[in-house]
Amino acid sequence: MPVTIRDVARASGVHISTVSRTFSAPHLVNPETRVRVLACAEDLGYRPNRAARALITGRTHNIGLIIADIANPFFPPLIKAAEGQARHRDYHIFVADTNEDPMAEEELVHALAKQVDGVLLCSPRMSNSLIEQLSREVPLVVINRQVTGLPCVVMDVGQGARSAIEHLVGLGHTAIGLLSGPRGSWTSREIRRAAGAAARAGGAELTVLGPNPPTEHGGLALAEHVQRSGVTAVLAYNDLMAIGLIEGLDALGVRVPQDVSVVGIDDIALSRLTRPKLTTVATPTAAAGRTAVDMLLQQDTDAPRGPRGVGRGTAVGARRTTAQVMLQTELVIRDSTGPASGAGSPGAARVGPDPHRPADPGRPRAATGGAVAS
């Protein structure tokens, strides 16, 4: 028979309620008593019933993580880091995939609201107003997007895009293409805004192609458009599109980087395995996952709780965190970028960070400026 709370109480010489408090509110139990109860529970192999505990504490110790596309290699490091951080805090994560569908995002938030203590929304496609509305139903932290008034963890893709364009301009490229991402993507808008400003500052012309699906096929389908456009360099919304573009250009007999230089964003594992190895902007996805979990649990700790289903979202008296953290990105120069025809020797403009540095460069810093609406 499974070990019960009564068995633990009997073995440790305390009342059942003391055992319950040891697991649900340990700060209310005398330290010596708490140690004795936990030791007895460990010896007996007792595991508390999370569902029963949730009815008392109002907390499930579960977190929902809603992902735009779990097949995209950008997301697994974030998921893994978030799960590790949650487990360290005695929480579990439920992962759900929306396949880039904003209606699926909304449905999943509604479905998870009563089963979790909060939701991490990663690269959402919903409108800001809808995200704000849903935050009244369940605590939310938004990853990879800024939403005014809500806690957010974003990666500074704007700085990354500027670094990429400056790198290409430094190689002598004056006609640069930008493969934009999906419609409704905050990240895509940030990249376009920053790339446009950097191109103007460097005296280059930026040709925008998109919106596009953020997939390898999305990049592959644009190869002929890139060839006809006359650009000598391309910045893609993500590494998958950049890899697809290289594949498509190769099929057309266009050499990378001799004829067209290509830069991606994300620094996924595949970017180091392609031929040529992909120059890219590394994004701190693992750091984002860990930071988002901490922000959500801080919000959950601050909020008052009653029985399960009471005190959710922005209940009266709750302190909702509105902090916004921005993590740094870093340009990683590899083999897919080179000088424009007649721009000098291949090594002339190859300056930048060590291409073999770790792929998680994120260091938290406060976001500057106002929040950018979707």
Helices and strands as residue ranges (DSSP letters): H 5-12, H 16-24, G 26-28, H 31-44, H 50-57, E 62-67, H 75-88, E 92-97, H 102-112, E 119-122, H 128-134, E 140-143, E 152-155, H 157-170, E 175-179, H 186-201, E 205-209, H 216-220, H 223-229, E 233-236, H 239-251, E 261-266, G 269-272, E 279-282, H 285-302, E 324-327, E 330-332, E 364-366
